[in-house]
Amino acid sequence: MDKKALTKSMEEAVKGAAFINQSQLAKYLRRSRTVMPEMLSGLDFLETKREKRYFIPDVAQRLMEQKKMG
């Protein structure tokens, strides 16, 4: 899967939104929410009172980088 396909898939998972939060990403990846902060560290985010929302293309890029490393 390339970055463009991954971005599109994540956008579909959050019903067309451009941002994803840690819980949504954990559900999408089928991983524990406890690993999300480490995975997303260093990425820019929008913070609301209740959550941090990450720009999906940035998250997709991070996942592609980790895929290559692992």
PDB file with one MODEL, atoms N, CA, C and O in Angstrom:
MODEL        1
ATOM      1  N   MET A   1       0.852  -1.175   0.000  1.00  0.00           N
ATOM      2  CA  MET A   1       0.000   0.000   0.000  1.00  0.00           C
ATOM      3  C   MET A   1       0.895   1.235   0.000  1.00  0.00           C
ATOM      4  O   MET A   1       1.845   1.320   0.778  1.00  0.00           O
ATOM      5  N   ASP A   2       0.591   2.181  -0.867  1.00  0.00           N
ATOM      6  CA  ASP A   2       1.375   3.411  -0.901  1.00  0.00           C
ATOM      7  C   ASP A   2       0.715   4.490  -0.035  1.00  0.00           C
ATOM      8  O   ASP A   2      -0.382   4.294   0.489  1.00  0.00           O
ATOM      9  N   LYS A   3       1.392   5.619   0.104  1.00  0.00           N
ATOM     10  CA  LYS A   3       0.910   6.688   0.987  1.00  0.00           C
ATOM     11  C   LYS A   3      -0.456   7.212   0.544  1.00  0.00           C
ATOM     12  O   LYS A   3      -1.320   7.475   1.381  1.00  0.00           O
ATOM     13  N   LYS A   4      -0.654   7.363  -0.757  1.00  0.00           N
ATOM     14  CA  LYS A   4      -1.920   7.892  -1.254  1.00  0.00           C
ATOM     15  C   LYS A   4      -3.080   6.956  -0.914  1.00  0.00           C
ATOM     16  O   LYS A   4      -4.133   7.407  -0.463  1.00  0.00           O
ATOM     17  N   ALA A   5      -2.889   5.669  -1.127  1.00  0.00           N
ATOM     18  CA  ALA A   5      -3.936   4.688  -0.819  1.00  0.00           C
ATOM     19  C   ALA A   5      -4.193   4.624   0.687  1.00  0.00           C
ATOM     20  O   ALA A   5      -5.341   4.502   1.115  1.00  0.00           O
ATOM     21  N   LEU A   6      -3.144   4.703   1.481  1.00  0.00           N
ATOM     22  CA  LEU A   6      -3.282   4.686   2.935  1.00  0.00           C
ATOM     23  C   LEU A   6      -4.045   5.919   3.410  1.00  0.00           C
ATOM     24  O   LEU A   6      -4.931   5.815   4.259  1.00  0.00           O
ATOM     25  N   THR A   7      -3.705   7.078   2.866  1.00  0.00           N
ATOM     26  CA  THR A   7      -4.400   8.317   3.224  1.00  0.00           C
ATOM     27  C   THR A   7      -5.889   8.202   2.904  1.00  0.00           C
ATOM     28  O   THR A   7      -6.734   8.545   3.732  1.00  0.00           O
ATOM     29  N   LYS A   8      -6.202   7.729   1.728  1.00  0.00           N
ATOM     30  CA  LYS A   8      -7.602   7.585   1.322  1.00  0.00           C
ATOM     31  C   LYS A   8      -8.340   6.607   2.229  1.00  0.00           C
ATOM     32  O   LYS A   8      -9.476   6.866   2.625  1.00  0.00           O
ATOM     33  N   SER A   9      -7.715   5.503   2.555  1.00  0.00           N
ATOM     34  CA  SER A   9      -8.322   4.506   3.428  1.00  0.00           C
ATOM     35  C   SER A   9      -8.610   5.077   4.821  1.00  0.00           C
ATOM     36  O   SER A   9      -9.675   4.832   5.388  1.00  0.00           O
ATOM     37  N   MET A  10      -7.659   5.837   5.365  1.00  0.00           N
ATOM     38  CA  MET A  10      -7.876   6.436   6.686  1.00  0.00           C
ATOM     39  C   MET A  10      -8.962   7.491   6.632  1.00  0.00           C
ATOM     40  O   MET A  10      -9.769   7.587   7.557  1.00  0.00           O
ATOM     41  N   GLU A  11      -9.003   8.291   5.563  1.00  0.00           N
ATOM     42  CA  GLU A  11     -10.053   9.304   5.429  1.00  0.00           C
ATOM     43  C   GLU A  11     -11.425   8.646   5.371  1.00  0.00           C
ATOM     44  O   GLU A  11     -12.386   9.160   5.944  1.00  0.00           O
ATOM     45  N   GLU A  12     -11.522   7.515   4.684  1.00  0.00           N
ATOM     46  CA  GLU A  12     -12.790   6.789   4.626  1.00  0.00           C
ATOM     47  C   GLU A  12     -13.173   6.254   6.003  1.00  0.00           C
ATOM     48  O   GLU A  12     -14.352   6.227   6.356  1.00  0.00           O
ATOM     49  N   ALA A  13     -12.182   5.833   6.773  1.00  0.00           N
ATOM     50  CA  ALA A  13     -12.437   5.305   8.114  1.00  0.00           C
ATOM     51  C   ALA A  13     -12.991   6.364   9.061  1.00  0.00           C
ATOM     52  O   ALA A  13     -13.722   6.047   9.999  1.00  0.00           O
ATOM     53  N   VAL A  14     -12.637   7.628   8.807  1.00  0.00           N
ATOM     54  CA  VAL A  14     -13.149   8.721   9.652  1.00  0.00           C
ATOM     55  C   VAL A  14     -14.192   9.552   8.895  1.00  0.00           C
ATOM     56  O   VAL A  14     -14.400  10.731   9.181  1.00  0.00           O
ATOM     57  N   LYS A  15     -14.826   8.915   7.940  1.00  0.00           N
ATOM     58  CA  LYS A  15     -15.950   9.500   7.197  1.00  0.00           C
ATOM     59  C   LYS A  15     -15.587  10.803   6.491  1.00  0.00           C
ATOM     60  O   LYS A  15     -16.332  11.780   6.561  1.00  0.00           O
ATOM     61  N   GLY A  16     -14.448  10.813   5.817  1.00  0.00           N
ATOM     62  CA  GLY A  16     -14.061  11.943   4.989  1.00  0.00           C
ATOM     63  C   GLY A  16     -13.362  13.085   5.698  1.00  0.00           C
ATOM     64  O   GLY A  16     -13.037  14.091   5.067  1.00  0.00           O
ATOM     65  N   ALA A  17     -13.122  12.956   6.986  1.00  0.00           N
ATOM     66  CA  ALA A  17     -12.435  14.014   7.723  1.00  0.00           C
ATOM     67  C   ALA A  17     -10.959  14.069   7.323  1.00  0.00           C
ATOM     68  O   ALA A  17     -10.399  13.083   6.845  1.00  0.00           O
ATOM     69  N   ALA A  18     -10.345  15.221   7.521  1.00  0.00           N
ATOM     70  CA  ALA A  18      -8.934  15.391   7.186  1.00  0.00           C
ATOM     71  C   ALA A  18      -8.029  15.105   8.382  1.00  0.00           C
ATOM     72  O   ALA A  18      -6.807  15.040   8.242  1.00  0.00           O
ATOM     73  N   PHE A  19      -8.634  14.935   9.557  1.00  0.00           N
ATOM     74  CA  PHE A  19      -7.868  14.716  10.780  1.00  0.00           C
ATOM     75  C   PHE A  19      -8.355  13.454  11.476  1.00  0.00           C
ATOM     76  O   PHE A  19      -9.509  13.052  11.325  1.00  0.00           O
ATOM     77  N   ILE A  20      -7.468  12.839  12.234  1.00  0.00           N
ATOM     78  CA  ILE A  20      -7.789  11.606  12.961  1.00  0.00           C
ATOM     79  C   ILE A  20      -7.225  11.729  14.376  1.00  0.00           C
ATOM     80  O   ILE A  20      -6.145  12.286  14.572  1.00  0.00           O
ATOM     81  N   ASN A  21      -7.961  11.207  15.360  1.00  0.00           N
ATOM     82  CA  ASN A  21      -7.436  11.255  16.726  1.00  0.00           C
ATOM     83  C   ASN A  21      -6.801   9.912  17.086  1.00  0.00           C
ATOM     84  O   ASN A  21      -6.853   8.966  16.301  1.00  0.00           O
ATOM     85  N   GLN A  22      -6.212   9.837  18.257  1.00  0.00           N
ATOM     86  CA  GLN A  22      -5.472   8.638  18.645  1.00  0.00           C
ATOM     87  C   GLN A  22      -6.375   7.414  18.759  1.00  0.00           C
ATOM     88  O   GLN A  22      -5.978   6.319  18.360  1.00  0.00           O
ATOM     89  N   SER A  23      -7.563   7.578  19.286  1.00  0.00           N
ATOM     90  CA  SER A  23      -8.484   6.446  19.425  1.00  0.00           C
ATOM     91  C   SER A  23      -8.923   5.919  18.066  1.00  0.00           C
ATOM     92  O   SER A  23      -8.987   4.707  17.858  1.00  0.00           O
ATOM     93  N   GLN A  24      -9.224   6.822  17.146  1.00  0.00           N
ATOM     94  CA  GLN A  24      -9.628   6.410  15.808  1.00  0.00           C
ATOM     95  C   GLN A  24      -8.490   5.681  15.097  1.00  0.00           C
ATOM     96  O   GLN A  24      -8.713   4.681  14.416  1.00  0.00           O
ATOM     97  N   LEU A  25      -7.284   6.185  15.261  1.00  0.00           N
ATOM     98  CA  LEU A  25      -6.133   5.549  14.625  1.00  0.00           C
ATOM     99  C   LEU A  25      -5.877   4.169  15.215  1.00  0.00           C
ATOM    100  O   LEU A  25      -5.580   3.226  14.482  1.00  0.00           O
ATOM    101  N   ALA A  26      -5.990   4.044  16.529  1.00  0.00           N
ATOM    102  CA  ALA A  26      -5.809   2.748  17.175  1.00  0.00           C
ATOM    103  C   ALA A  26      -6.840   1.747  16.651  1.00  0.00           C
ATOM    104  O   ALA A  26      -6.511   0.591  16.384  1.00  0.00           O
ATOM    105  N   LYS A  27      -8.061   2.187  16.510  1.00  0.00           N
ATOM    106  CA  LYS A  27      -9.109   1.313  15.993  1.00  0.00           C
ATOM    107  C   LYS A  27      -8.813   0.930  14.537  1.00  0.00           C
ATOM    108  O   LYS A  27      -8.965  -0.230  14.155  1.00  0.00           O
ATOM    109  N   TYR A  28      -8.397   1.893  13.742  1.00  0.00           N
ATOM    110  CA  TYR A  28      -8.073   1.647  12.338  1.00  0.00           C
ATOM    111  C   TYR A  28      -6.942   0.623  12.211  1.00  0.00           C
ATOM    112  O   TYR A  28      -7.005  -0.276  11.373  1.00  0.00           O
ATOM    113  N   LEU A  29      -5.922   0.764  13.037  1.00  0.00           N
ATOM    114  CA  LEU A  29      -4.755  -0.127  12.977  1.00  0.00           C
ATOM    115  C   LEU A  29      -4.944  -1.417  13.769  1.00  0.00           C
ATOM    116  O   LEU A  29      -4.139  -2.344  13.671  1.00  0.00           O
ATOM    117  N   ARG A  30      -6.029  -1.464  14.560  1.00  0.00           N
ATOM    118  CA  ARG A  30      -6.292  -2.602  15.449  1.00  0.00           C
ATOM    119  C   ARG A  30      -5.127  -2.818  16.412  1.00  0.00           C
ATOM    120  O   ARG A  30      -4.611  -3.924  16.576  1.00  0.00           O
ATOM    121  N   ARG A  31      -4.741  -1.710  17.036  1.00  0.00           N
ATOM    122  CA  ARG A  31      -3.660  -1.732  18.027  1.00  0.00           C
ATOM    123  C   ARG A  31      -4.136  -1.044  19.289  1.00  0.00           C
ATOM    124  O   ARG A  31      -5.159  -0.360  19.281  1.00  0.00           O
ATOM    125  N   SER A  32      -3.420  -1.217  20.342  1.00  0.00           N
ATOM    126  CA  SER A  32      -3.749  -0.598  21.618  1.00  0.00           C
ATOM    127  C   SER A  32      -3.549   0.913  21.548  1.00  0.00           C
ATOM    128  O   SER A  32      -2.630   1.400  20.891  1.00  0.00           O
ATOM    129  N   ARG A  33      -4.417   1.639  22.230  1.00  0.00           N
ATOM    130  CA  ARG A  33      -4.262   3.095  22.288  1.00  0.00           C
ATOM    131  C   ARG A  33      -2.991   3.501  23.028  1.00  0.00           C
ATOM    132  O   ARG A  33      -2.509   4.620  22.855  1.00  0.00           O
ATOM    133  N   THR A  34      -2.451   2.622  23.833  1.00  0.00           N
ATOM    134  CA  THR A  34      -1.256   2.979  24.611  1.00  0.00           C
ATOM    135  C   THR A  34      -0.022   3.178  23.749  1.00  0.00           C
ATOM    136  O   THR A  34       0.911   3.860  24.173  1.00  0.00           O
ATOM    137  N   VAL A  35       0.013   2.601  22.544  1.00  0.00           N
ATOM    138  CA  VAL A  35       1.179   2.777  21.670  1.00  0.00           C
ATOM    139  C   VAL A  35       1.058   4.003  20.764  1.00  0.00           C
ATOM    140  O   VAL A  35       2.027   4.386  20.110  1.00  0.00           O
ATOM    141  N   MET A  36      -0.116   4.616  20.723  1.00  0.00           N
ATOM    142  CA  MET A  36      -0.339   5.742  19.817  1.00  0.00           C
ATOM    143  C   MET A  36       0.518   6.964  20.143  1.00  0.00           C
ATOM    144  O   MET A  36       1.084   7.554  19.222  1.00  0.00           O
ATOM    145  N   PRO A  37       0.642   7.376  21.415  1.00  0.00           N
ATOM    146  CA  PRO A  37       1.465   8.570  21.687  1.00  0.00           C
ATOM    147  C   PRO A  37       2.906   8.433  21.178  1.00  0.00           C
ATOM    148  O   PRO A  37       3.463   9.383  20.629  1.00  0.00           O
ATOM    149  N   GLU A  38       3.499   7.270  21.358  1.00  0.00           N
ATOM    150  CA  GLU A  38       4.871   7.055  20.879  1.00  0.00           C
ATOM    151  C   GLU A  38       4.922   7.075  19.351  1.00  0.00           C
ATOM    152  O   GLU A  38       5.833   7.656  18.762  1.00  0.00           O
ATOM    153  N   MET A  39       3.950   6.444  18.721  1.00  0.00           N
ATOM    154  CA  MET A  39       3.907   6.378  17.267  1.00  0.00           C
ATOM    155  C   MET A  39       3.735   7.770  16.650  1.00  0.00           C
ATOM    156  O   MET A  39       4.280   8.048  15.581  1.00  0.00           O
ATOM    157  N   LEU A  40       2.982   8.638  17.320  1.00  0.00           N
ATOM    158  CA  LEU A  40       2.656   9.954  16.778  1.00  0.00           C
ATOM    159  C   LEU A  40       3.551  11.071  17.310  1.00  0.00           C
ATOM    160  O   LEU A  40       3.369  12.233  16.946  1.00  0.00           O
ATOM    161  N   SER A  41       4.503  10.738  18.156  1.00  0.00           N
ATOM    162  CA  SER A  41       5.340  11.780  18.744  1.00  0.00           C
ATOM    163  C   SER A  41       6.086  12.549  17.655  1.00  0.00           C
ATOM    164  O   SER A  41       6.604  11.965  16.703  1.00  0.00           O
ATOM    165  N   GLY A  42       6.128  13.853  17.816  1.00  0.00           N
ATOM    166  CA  GLY A  42       6.817  14.715  16.861  1.00  0.00           C
ATOM    167  C   GLY A  42       5.939  15.235  15.737  1.00  0.00           C
ATOM    168  O   GLY A  42       6.344  16.142  15.009  1.00  0.00           O
ATOM    169  N   LEU A  43       4.734  14.676  15.580  1.00  0.00           N
ATOM    170  CA  LEU A  43       3.821  15.179  14.541  1.00  0.00           C
ATOM    171  C   LEU A  43       3.053  16.390  15.052  1.00  0.00           C
ATOM    172  O   LEU A  43       2.738  16.482  16.238  1.00  0.00           O
ATOM    173  N   ASP A  44       2.759  17.311  14.155  1.00  0.00           N
ATOM    174  CA  ASP A  44       1.920  18.454  14.514  1.00  0.00           C
ATOM    175  C   ASP A  44       0.494  17.984  14.730  1.00  0.00           C
ATOM    176  O   ASP A  44       0.050  17.022  14.103  1.00  0.00           O
ATOM    177  N   PHE A  45      -0.230  18.666  15.622  1.00  0.00           N
ATOM    178  CA  PHE A  45      -1.609  18.290  15.895  1.00  0.00           C
ATOM    179  C   PHE A  45      -2.428  19.509  16.288  1.00  0.00           C
ATOM    180  O   PHE A  45      -1.891  20.543  16.686  1.00  0.00           O
ATOM    181  N   LEU A  46      -3.738  19.359  16.166  1.00  0.00           N
ATOM    182  CA  LEU A  46      -4.681  20.350  16.672  1.00  0.00           C
ATOM    183  C   LEU A  46      -5.190  19.813  17.996  1.00  0.00           C
ATOM    184  O   LEU A  46      -5.616  18.661  18.078  1.00  0.00           O
ATOM    185  N   GLU A  47      -5.152  20.636  19.031  1.00  0.00           N
ATOM    186  CA  GLU A  47      -5.583  20.159  20.339  1.00  0.00           C
ATOM    187  C   GLU A  47      -6.894  20.822  20.727  1.00  0.00           C
ATOM    188  O   GLU A  47      -7.022  22.046  20.706  1.00  0.00           O
ATOM    189  N   THR A  48      -7.857  19.994  21.078  1.00  0.00           N
ATOM    190  CA  THR A  48      -9.107  20.486  21.637  1.00  0.00           C
ATOM    191  C   THR A  48      -9.046  20.186  23.127  1.00  0.00           C
ATOM    192  O   THR A  48      -8.038  19.675  23.615  1.00  0.00           O
ATOM    193  N   LYS A  49     -10.093  20.492  23.839  1.00  0.00           N
ATOM    194  CA  LYS A  49     -10.093  20.208  25.273  1.00  0.00           C
ATOM    195  C   LYS A  49     -10.028  18.709  25.553  1.00  0.00           C
ATOM    196  O   LYS A  49      -9.541  18.287  26.602  1.00  0.00           O
ATOM    197  N   ARG A  50     -10.520  17.909  24.610  1.00  0.00           N
ATOM    198  CA  ARG A  50     -10.640  16.477  24.869  1.00  0.00           C
ATOM    199  C   ARG A  50      -9.665  15.597  24.101  1.00  0.00           C
ATOM    200  O   ARG A  50      -9.447  14.451  24.492  1.00  0.00           O
ATOM    201  N   GLU A  51      -9.068  16.100  23.012  1.00  0.00           N
ATOM    202  CA  GLU A  51      -8.267  15.209  22.178  1.00  0.00           C
ATOM    203  C   GLU A  51      -7.250  15.968  21.335  1.00  0.00           C
ATOM    204  O   GLU A  51      -7.301  17.191  21.198  1.00  0.00           O
ATOM    205  N   LYS A  52      -6.332  15.198  20.782  1.00  0.00           N
ATOM    206  CA  LYS A  52      -5.384  15.713  19.798  1.00  0.00           C
ATOM    207  C   LYS A  52      -5.793  15.128  18.461  1.00  0.00           C
ATOM    208  O   LYS A  52      -6.043  13.927  18.357  1.00  0.00           O
ATOM    209  N   ARG A  53      -5.863  15.973  17.430  1.00  0.00           N
ATOM    210  CA  ARG A  53      -6.248  15.525  16.097  1.00  0.00           C
ATOM    211  C   ARG A  53      -5.065  15.738  15.154  1.00  0.00           C
ATOM    212  O   ARG A  53      -4.491  16.825  15.093  1.00  0.00           O
ATOM    213  N   TYR A  54      -4.717  14.693  14.429  1.00  0.00           N
ATOM    214  CA  TYR A  54      -3.548  14.689  13.559  1.00  0.00           C
ATOM    215  C   TYR A  54      -3.976  14.715  12.096  1.00  0.00           C
ATOM    216  O   TYR A  54      -4.959  14.073  11.726  1.00  0.00           O
ATOM    217  N   PHE A  55      -3.246  15.454  11.265  1.00  0.00           N
ATOM    218  CA  PHE A  55      -3.518  15.548   9.835  1.00  0.00           C
ATOM    219  C   PHE A  55      -3.218  14.188   9.205  1.00  0.00           C
ATOM    220  O   PHE A  55      -2.106  13.675   9.328  1.00  0.00           O
ATOM    221  N   ILE A  56      -4.189  13.622   8.545  1.00  0.00           N
ATOM    222  CA  ILE A  56      -4.078  12.255   8.038  1.00  0.00           C
ATOM    223  C   ILE A  56      -2.867  12.037   7.115  1.00  0.00           C
ATOM    224  O   ILE A  56      -2.182  11.027   7.273  1.00  0.00           O
ATOM    225  N   PRO A  57      -2.571  12.928   6.167  1.00  0.00           N
ATOM    226  CA  PRO A  57      -1.371  12.691   5.346  1.00  0.00           C
ATOM    227  C   PRO A  57      -0.069  12.612   6.170  1.00  0.00           C
ATOM    228  O   PRO A  57       0.844  11.868   5.814  1.00  0.00           O
ATOM    229  N   ASP A  58       0.011  13.376   7.260  1.00  0.00           N
ATOM    230  CA  ASP A  58       1.187  13.293   8.131  1.00  0.00           C
ATOM    231  C   ASP A  58       1.264  11.926   8.813  1.00  0.00           C
ATOM    232  O   ASP A  58       2.336  11.330   8.918  1.00  0.00           O
ATOM    233  N   VAL A  59       0.116  11.443   9.270  1.00  0.00           N
ATOM    234  CA  VAL A  59       0.067  10.129   9.924  1.00  0.00           C
ATOM    235  C   VAL A  59       0.427   9.036   8.915  1.00  0.00           C
ATOM    236  O   VAL A  59       1.177   8.114   9.234  1.00  0.00           O
ATOM    237  N   ALA A  60      -0.106   9.144   7.704  1.00  0.00           N
ATOM    238  CA  ALA A  60       0.196   8.156   6.660  1.00  0.00           C
ATOM    239  C   ALA A  60       1.695   8.129   6.366  1.00  0.00           C
ATOM    240  O   ALA A  60       2.281   7.060   6.196  1.00  0.00           O
ATOM    241  N   GLN A  61       2.307   9.300   6.308  1.00  0.00           N
ATOM    242  CA  GLN A  61       3.752   9.369   6.073  1.00  0.00           C
ATOM    243  C   GLN A  61       4.515   8.677   7.199  1.00  0.00           C
ATOM    244  O   GLN A  61       5.463   7.933   6.946  1.00  0.00           O
ATOM    245  N   ARG A  62       4.102   8.922   8.434  1.00  0.00           N
ATOM    246  CA  ARG A  62       4.765   8.282   9.582  1.00  0.00           C
ATOM    247  C   ARG A  62       4.625   6.763   9.507  1.00  0.00           C
ATOM    248  O   ARG A  62       5.582   6.035   9.772  1.00  0.00           O
ATOM    249  N   LEU A  63       3.442   6.290   9.150  1.00  0.00           N
ATOM    250  CA  LEU A  63       3.235   4.843   9.036  1.00  0.00           C
ATOM    251  C   LEU A  63       4.100   4.246   7.930  1.00  0.00           C
ATOM    252  O   LEU A  63       4.636   3.148   8.081  1.00  0.00           O
ATOM    253  N   MET A  64       4.233   4.960   6.835  1.00  0.00           N
ATOM    254  CA  MET A  64       5.086   4.473   5.733  1.00  0.00           C
ATOM    255  C   MET A  64       6.550   4.413   6.175  1.00  0.00           C
ATOM    256  O   MET A  64       7.271   3.480   5.822  1.00  0.00           O
ATOM    257  N   GLU A  65       6.979   5.400   6.940  1.00  0.00           N
ATOM    258  CA  GLU A  65       8.359   5.402   7.443  1.00  0.00           C
ATOM    259  C   GLU A  65       8.592   4.227   8.385  1.00  0.00           C
ATOM    260  O   GLU A  65       9.634   3.575   8.321  1.00  0.00           O
ATOM    261  N   GLN A  66       7.627   3.954   9.256  1.00  0.00           N
ATOM    262  CA  GLN A  66       7.779   2.842  10.198  1.00  0.00           C
ATOM    263  C   GLN A  66       7.716   1.506   9.481  1.00  0.00           C
ATOM    264  O   GLN A  66       8.380   0.550   9.878  1.00  0.00           O
ATOM    265  N   LYS A  67       6.921   1.440   8.429  1.00  0.00           N
ATOM    266  CA  LYS A  67       6.821   0.211   7.635  1.00  0.00           C
ATOM    267  C   LYS A  67       8.173  -0.135   7.027  1.00  0.00           C
ATOM    268  O   LYS A  67       8.579  -1.297   7.025  1.00  0.00           O
ATOM    269  N   LYS A  68       8.869   0.872   6.512  1.00  0.00           N
ATOM    270  CA  LYS A  68      10.164   0.650   5.882  1.00  0.00           C
ATOM    271  C   LYS A  68      11.212   0.232   6.898  1.00  0.00           C
ATOM    272  O   LYS A  68      12.113  -0.549   6.592  1.00  0.00           O
ATOM    273  N   MET A  69      11.086   0.768   8.129  1.00  0.00           N
ATOM    274  CA  MET A  69      12.059   0.458   9.165  1.00  0.00           C
ATOM    275  C   MET A  69      11.841  -0.946   9.724  1.00  0.00           C
ATOM    276  O   MET A  69      12.801  -1.633  10.072  1.00  0.00           O
ATOM    277  N   GLY A  70      10.585  -1.370   9.810  1.00  0.00           N
ATOM    278  CA  GLY A  70      10.257  -2.625  10.481  1.00  0.00           C
ATOM    279  C   GLY A  70      10.296  -3.769   9.627  1.00  0.00           C
ATOM    280  O   GLY A  70      10.037  -4.885  10.078  1.00  0.00           O
TER     281      GLY A  70
ENDMDL
END
